[in-house]
């Protein structure tokens, strides 16, 4: 057995059935007589269907015994991570072939981590090994994502660092002045008359050491620990398990859970994300005749069944294209039934429908396709395959009809990729009407066409096609250009309509998240009318008159400019009206908007809470995410297919759905879920709880460090500003590691509101979106609290020292005890839901403090010998502790009581309702924070912003159910208006695009 690390480029590797592929191989042999082999790629892209791979034409017919002697050259591109492309050439040396160039594609390769299935053996030449395989290149280190809370913590840390430097400089100067003026007058200080050259630096450096704990180094460790627990909570949530497929939710990225609670824009794919991706053939139009319109099922349409039985030429040709113009692999089960392995749900639906109409695709042997129609077997030889790409939007087969020897071109694709290439003189109006009619019903449409090729025409084109396929540079573009030369003068046969149903709970999920102030964008490759109908059915947009949908279209730059100008002006005017305004744009117009009017489109993105982008490419999806991120909006992208990966990776938060298109999106995402409806719980429950807990943990970490540091600073004023520490090093270490860390770590279990209340009232998510719990204002409150508590602890400790004539070690322990007691009560006061574990952590930690210090007090060499024993016997110690706790907590409790009673927040009101068990009759409106618009000079557009009105700053909720940036209301219609002046103004500026 040879290990994978021992394989080198150029080695011939032999595989047996069910073997894992150890490196990227170019096939040169197979046990199949037609040169085929079957591989499972689930470990690479999550797709469970078997894929076919074929040995290159140059290796066809080579005897098995000669394969190990084969010699040649493979010209391949540098290692890359694109698992969909492999543009290379092979040249075999004589006697195998006379040095002819044989083009290679991804169809001729098997990649690392795939498995060989249903094939006795296969062999190939290693082209990429080790970390240079396509899978190895895909394992690159992902770009780290910085959450909004992490960015705020970094800013606060910078502010504390500046404050620390100022304190060190002031106290250092004061210490040197006191030393030169007063210290030398004191005989017991024993300062020398002349010191070393660095004497002026000694006191500042002492204060630097004392103040070094002002910035809690342990905060990163604590945050990483609790964030890991947040991720586990998501993994363990049984309510987010898809029972249909037994797929649990999974948190791949453990560092951004709190960002889920600050999401402002969700950009979603449509097919497989909002819909089930279970395609069902519903209707069709053949030669202008509509089938399935009466009963909604073409397979039961009597007229179509009669046309099939009578052998109508157009219908037979239509069904033939449905059956064989695809990449489907027919297999036979043990019971004799025909099973289809399809890479696309659309293709599977078409092949199944054709089989139901007696056009059964039952065998694929090499290049020979066999179809059974009304008891007769038809054979076709595939000459060339013109594969589908997102740019061409169609797929074609060039094949020879074995019955009469004719060469045929069969094509299927989007209407804009087929209808414009219809033969001159053919009327396509009926097909256009069919496409529009089906799209209005929310059905996915494909057009089918064909034409006959002359023998000389095919031979001439085939040479160009093979030449393009052998090009190493821009092969895809060259192939598309050659395909264009033959895909014209088509005889359009008809249109298919496939239904893709919405997933359960999608409308309710979107409605709930809209109430939470989250905006939605749909980015899809489908036709515009289809996307609009799906958007209407899932509450994505509102129908007239409640909603208004504006269209941006055009085929030229000038048309797009005028359309964008009109929509932008309308949007500016209607932002103050109680109407849900959205815009729709297709990929062609979007390309002009992004390249020529980017600033105008960015302003439009800010003004609109809903957008539908149709016929977009994966790169355009990523660009749209980047536009919203450039304005500091927190974005979440969700999709289920490989074409969504770039969008998912570009967004602040990427969510992948483990769907029928494989696991590519789920593996590239930060979070994976089984169905779209779980997004509601992921954001409202896990995201909000994570934000609240992290906000408390981070500010508390600063509070406890500032508290002990301020006491050190105050002590310097009675110690000659000499930088002497009040606490010994053991106490300081234990303070950060043991005494103050354990209680706060259990804050990961704290819930300010029950999950049911959070789901029922999603508007409260705004507190997280606006950063209400962690911002300079709240941090100033914790800063002031630490300063006040430090004053209380220091004054009472020093008073006890002066009264009892205690030793300095006892004063130190009194001050440390006061800090521990105060922090225990602070954690208890900030905890909303107590559990046994939290009680044990808070009060058990307090008991542990005394237990640890009693142990140290019993050790003569500890430096704390008998101190705690003496203190616990003194009434003054317990009186001091009581005074510290009472004086430190009373003002805070009074302020908290006043706010809770006379100026309660919406969360306080909900908390009180939960405790009393009563209904929420009326609260108020939570308004969003203002956002400045981007610059008014929007590219070349000549639109001016109306004065004295900011179109963006609209309330999140209002009496109107469809106001811009507003919720559609709740069963209680709660949240009254709130003064905008009461909101913190954290403005966000759009970065230059």
Buried (B, 14 or more C-beta within 10 A) or exposed (E): EEEBEEBEBEBBBEBEBEBEBBBBBBBBBBBBEBBBBBBBBBBBBBBEBBBBBBBBBBBEEBEEEEBEEBEBEBEBBEBEEEBEEBBBBBBBEEEBBEEEBBBBBBBBBBBBBBBBBBBEBBBBBBBBBBEBBBBBBBEEEEEEBEBBBBEBBEEBBEEBEEBBEEBBEBBBBBBBEBBEEEBBEEEEEEBEEEEEEEEBEBBBEBBBEBBEBBBBEBBEEBBEBBBBBBBEBBEEBEEBBBEEEEBBBBBBBBBBBBBBBBBBBBBBBBBBBBBBBBBBBBBBBBBBBBBBBEEEBBBEBEEBBEBBEEEBEBBBBBBBBBBBBBBBBBBEEEEEEBEBBBBBBBBBBBBBBBBBBBBBBBBBEBBBBBBBBEEEEBBBBBBBBBBBBEEBBBBBBBBBBBEEEEBBBBBBBBBBBBBEBBEEEEEBEBBBBBBBBBBEBBBBBBBBBBBEBEEEEBEEBBEBBBBBBBBEEEBBEBBBEBBEEBBEBBBBBBBBBBBBBBBEBBBEBBBBBBBBBBBBBBBBBBBBBBBBBBBBBBBBBBEEEBBBBBBBBBEEBEBBBBBBBBBBBBBBEBBBBBBBBBBBBBBBBBBBBBEBBBBBBBBBBBBBBBBBBBBBBBBBBBBBBBBBBBBBBBBBBBBBBBBBBBBBBBBBBBBBBBBBBBBBBBBBBBBBBBBBBBBBBBBBBBBBBBBBBBBBBBBBBBBBBBBBBBBBBBBBEEBBBBBBBBBBEEBBEBBBEEBBBBBBBBBBBBBBBBBEBBBBBBBBBBBBBBBBBBBBEBBEBBBEBBBBBBBBBBBBBBBBBEEBEBEEBBBBBBBBBBBBBBBBBBBBEBBBEEEEEBEBBBEBBBEBBBEBBBEBBEEEEBEBBEBBEBBBEBEBBEEBBEBBBEBBBEEBEEEBEEEBEEEBBBBBBBBBBBEEEEEBEEBBBBBBBBBBBBEEEBBEBEBEEEEEEBBBBBBBBBEBBBBBBBBBBBEEBBBEEBEEEEBEEBEEEBEEB
